[in-house]
Amino acid sequence: MKRILSLVLALILCTSLAVPALAADFSDVPPSHNFYPAVADCSSKGIAGGYPDGTFRPSATVTRSNFCVMLSRAFYPSDITRYTNDFTTSFGSFYPNYLALANNGIWNNVSFDEEYIYTSDFAASMNLGISRYDMAQLMTNIMNARGFAAGEAEKNAAASKITDYSSIPGQYRDAVANVYALGVIGGYSDGSFNGGGVMNRGQAAAVIYRMTQAVPVEVPAPETPAVPAPETPEAPAPETPSTSAAGTLTNGKPITVENVTELMNELRAQYPNKTDAGRYSGPAAIRQITTKYSVDTGGLVSTSIGCGGWAARVFNYIFGQDVTFRRVSYDEARIGDLLIKVDSQGYLAHVAIVSARKTVNGIPNMLCTTDANYGGGTNVMTWDLGRDDPIDYNDPWTYDIYTVYPN
């Protein structure tokens, strides 16, 4: 099967009889241009775009963020929508594209992976040119995930043809052999791969064009049905005053959705979106839960800065210290509940507080949280970050949610 795919790729690259029309007529990529077939195809599919002046700039260096955007548009377009919100885009327009790849395991083994992405340093690093090694790795990760990578025999044969294969870092050898075997990224005239080199935007369009011949691109489902479905409530109905409640909030009122929302709105007024929440030094009732988890570095999450610090501040402002937690499901979660994101290895990956339920990116009644991320000396917080149910989307993480609402 892989040999057939390689043959098909070779035929496609040798002929250009059916070239799709450009989505935009780029003045610097006429039909006679070497990259015209690839740029035309990527443009017509919305994978790659041009500049306001009508150019594509095929000779410009393709950056890490450029390539990330192209790959995600080709293979994970629906996930881009999932991760597009005011919080993610405030750090850079490419963040939803990065998350679409990273949360599907496509970011594994690249040289510029970072634990903390919501920083100016990470954003700056994404503006650097992407190496051929990292290109090969990202593309191979997608091929592996989709079951379209080359076979071992094909990769061994490819490796024997690459003159500098012995000098390729071990982490990239499989990826380089894979893309070379399938004709996605070729070598130079001397037979070398030159993985440390960077390519331009025209070449990037070419390799993605080749890859889409071997790996089916994702076709997003229609955004809305022809006849709208009946509306569903965006939030659980507030508890009625007649409902008995064990315990009270910090303002002395019973623990109800309506009363918790009142206090949450006070915090919204004190801390507008994208505010630097600063370091929190008060009591942290959520520690009785967070100390049950460890982070991947072996320690515990902070309740002074970062997501843990903001979550501790919000929770204590509303509920105080005298609380008893119990676990609830995604569907049962209410405003003020504590959300722990647990990665596939069982480590705590994030802490947040439920701030709302509302329609996000067309998904009704989605659970939303108020979050913070520390970086560059600031503790930037945000409101109403949409969090879809990981079970419904087969995400590689889970949410452990804890409430202090009465039964």
N, C-alpha and C positions, 0 to 999 in steps of 0.2 A: 504493500500500500504506500509506504513512504517513498519507494523508488518511483512509483507512478506519479506521486505528487511532485517529486523532483523533476521528472520528465516534463510534466505539465508546466511547471514553473519555467523550465528552460525554453519551451515552445512559446510561452507568453512573453518572455523577455526578448525573444528573437523576432517576434512579430508584433506589430501594433496596428492591426487592421481596423479594430473597432475601438476607437478612442472616444471616451465620453466627452461631451462638451464641458468646458470649464464652467464652474458655478459663477465665476467672475472672470472677465477677460483681463488677465494680468499682463500689463504692458511689457514686462521683462521676461515673460515665458511664452513666446510665440509658438505656433505649431511646429516650427523647425527646431525648437530647443530640445536638447537631449532629455531633459526632465519633464517635457510636456506630458507624455502619457501618464506618468506617476502623479504629477501635480494636478492634472485634469481629473483623474480618478479620485484622489483624496479630497479635492475641492468639491466635486459634485456630491460626495457623500458627507460633507461637513466635517471631515477629519482634519483638514488643514485650511486655514484662511489666509487672506492677504492683509495688506496695510491700507490705511485710509487713502493713500495716494494712488491706489490701483496697482501696486506692485506686489510681487510675492517675495522678492529678494532671495532667490535660490542660492546665491553665493554667501549669504550671511551665516555665521556660525549658528548651529542649532543648539539651544541651551537645554539644560536638564528639564526646566519647566516646559519648554516648547515640546520636547519629545514626550514628556509625561501627558501633556494635553492631547497630542495626536493619538497616542496609544489608548488612552481612556475613552476618547471619542469613538474610536474604532471598535473597541471590544467591551467597554463597560459604560455605555451612554446613560442607561437608566440609573446607575449608581451615582453618576455625577449629579443628577437631579436630587437624589436622596441627601447628598452632603452639601448642597448649596443653600446657604443661609447667611444672615448678616454677620454672624460670628466668624465663620470660616473665611468668607471673602474679605473680611476686614484685614486679614493678614496677607492676602495676595489672591489674585483672581484664579491662580492655578490650584489653590488648596482643595477645592472639591474634586479636581481631577486626580491630585495626589492621593486623597483619601479613597477614591474609587479603586485605585490600584492597590494601595497598601492594605486596605481592609479585605481584599480578595487574595492576599498572600503574594502579590506580584512584586512587592518591593524587596523580597528576600535576597540577600547576598549582594546588594549593590553597594558601591563604595561610599556613597553619600547618605546612607541611612542614618537617622538621628532619633534618639529617644524622645527628645522634646522638640516638636516641630513648630510650636507657636512662638517663635523667637525671630528677631531680625536677622540673626546669624544664619538660621536655616533658610530664610527667604532669600538672603544674599547668595547663599551657596547654590540655590536653584537657578540663578542667573548665569552660572558658569557653563561653559561648553560641556556637553556630555561625551564621555569617552566611548570608543567603539566597544570596549569591554562591557561597560554598563548597558549600552544599547543591546548587546547580545544577551546579557543576563536578563533584562526586563522582558525581551521578546521570548526568550526560552521559558521563562516562568509562565508566561501566558500559554505557550504551546504545551507545556507540561500539564497545566491545569485543564486544558481543553482536549488533551490526548492526541495532539498532532505533532509531537516532537519526532525527530529522526530516530531510527533504531540504532543499537549499539554498533552493528557492523558498518552502517553508513557513517557513524561518527568516527569510528576508528579509521575508516578509509579517508575521511576528510582530514583527520589529524595528520596522517602520513603525507599529505600534500602541502601542509602549512609549514613553511621553512623555519619560522620562528616559534613553532609550537612549544618547544622545550623551555622557552623563556617566558611563556605565558603563566601568570600566577595560577596556582592550583585551583583557586576558587572560581576561576573563569573558564577553565579548559573545557568542561562539558558544554557550557553555553556557546563558546566559540565554535567547537566542533559541530554543534547542532545547527547553528545558523549557516555555517559554511556548507554543511552537507545538503541543506535544503535550498541553497542558493539565495538566501535572504540577505546576508552580508558576505560579500566576497573578499578576496585578498587583493594584493597589489601585484604589479607586473613581475616582481622578484619572488612572488610566492609567499610573502610575509602577510601577516594579518594586521600588524601595527595597532594593537589594541589600545595603546595610550593616546592615539591620535583622535581628533574630533572631526566630525563631518559637518557639512552645511545643510541648510534647510531643503535644498533640492534633493540631496542624497538621502536625507531623512524621509522625505516623501516617497522616494524610490524604494527604500527598504520596507516601509510600511505597506506600500502598494504590493510588493512581492509577498509579504507575509499574509496579506488578506486573500491571496490566491490559495494559500494552503490552510489557513485557519478561518472558518466562517466568522464574519463580523456579527455583532449583536444587532438585531432589529428591534427597537423599542416597541412595546405594546402601545396601542392608541391611548392618547392622553385622557380622553373622556369618552364615555359611551354616548351614543346618539340620543338616548333618552336618559336624563339624569336619574340616578337611583334616589330613593327617598332619603332625605337628610337624616343623619344620626346625631344624637346629642354630642356636643363637643366636650362636655365635662359631666361628671356624675352630678346628679341633682343634689343641691344643698340639703343637708340634714335639717329637718324641721325642729323648731324650738322644743317640741314635745318629746323629742328623742333624748333619752337619758344619756349622759356622757360622764364617764369616769375621768376625773382630772380636769384641770383648767389650763388655759394658755397664760402667757406672761401678763396679759392685760386683764386677767381674772375671768375671762369668758370661757364657756365650755369649748371643748375641742370638736369643732364642726368645720366642714369645708368653707362655709361662709365666713366664719370667724378667723380661720387660718388665712384665707384670702385677704381679709382686712389687714392683717399684720404683714403679709407678703407685699401688699401694695405700699405699705409704709416704707419697706425696704427699697422697693422700686424707686420711690421718690428720693430716698437718701443716696442711693447708688444707681445713677442712670447707666444705661447700657454702655459698655466699654470703659467703665470707671476703673481706676486703680484702687482695688479694695484694700491694699496695704496688708501689713502683718496683723494677725489676730492673736491677742494674748489673753482672751477670756477663757472661761470654762468650756469644755467640749464634751457634751453628753454623748456625742456620736462615737467617742473613743471606746465605749463598751461594745460597739460593733466593729469598728475599723481595726481594733487590735486582734481580732480573730483572723485577719488576713495579713499576708506578707506581700511585698512588692518583689519584682523579679531580681532586685539587687540584694534581697535577703532581709531588708529592714521593714519598717512600718511606715505607712503614709503619714505625712505631717498634718497636724491640725492647726498649724500656725500660718503657713503660706500655701500657695497653690490651690488645687481643687479642694483639698482637705481643710485648709484654713477657711476658705469661703463657706464651705458646707457647714463647718462648725459654727461660724458666725451667724449664718442664716437660721440654722436649727435652734440655737440658743436664744436668738432674738424672739422666736415664735413660741417655743415649747419650754425653755428653761432646762433645769437639771433633773427634776423629779419625774422621770419618765420610765416606761417599760415598753421595750420593743417587741414586735412579733413580725414574722415574715408574711408577705403578701405577694400575689402574682402581679404581672404586668397589667392585667385588666382591672385588678382591684386597687391599684395604686392611686393615691390622691395627693392633692397639693400639700406640700410640706414633708412628704415621705422622703426617706434617705435611700438613695440609689447607689449601689456598688457595682461597678463594671468589672467583671472577672474575665480574664483572657483565657485562651484555650489551654494554657498550662496551669490554670488555677490561681494565678497571681492577681492581686488587686491592680487594676489598670487605671481606674478613675473613680472619683467620688463626686456626687452631685445631689442637689435637692430638687424634687419635683416642683415645678413652678406653674404648670398649666396643663390643660388638655385642649388641643385645638387642631384644626386642619392644617397640615404642613405638606407642601408639595402634592396636594391632591389627596392625601391620606387623612381621613377624618378621625377625630378623637385620638390623635397621636399624643403619647406621653412626651412632655417637654420639661427641660430642667434648667436651673440656673447653675452656671459653672464658672470656674476660674482656672487660668493657667498662668504659671509663673515663668517669667523670662525677661532678660534684659533689665533686671532690677525692679520690674513692676509685676503686680498681681492683677492682671486684666480679667474682669468678670463680664459675663453676658447673661442675658435673659432669654428664656424660652427656646433653647436649643432642642430641635425635634429629635426624638429617639424612637425609631420604629421598633416593633417587637422582634428581637433577634431570632426567635423561633420561626416566625413567619418567613424570614428572609434567609434562613440558614447561615446566619452570621457566625464568625469564629469567636464569639464571646457570648456571655450571658449577663443578665442583670439580676442581682440579689437586691430585693427591695424590702425595706423595713418601715413599719408604721408604728405610731403611738396612738392612733385613733382607737376609740373603744370598739369592741366587737359590734 
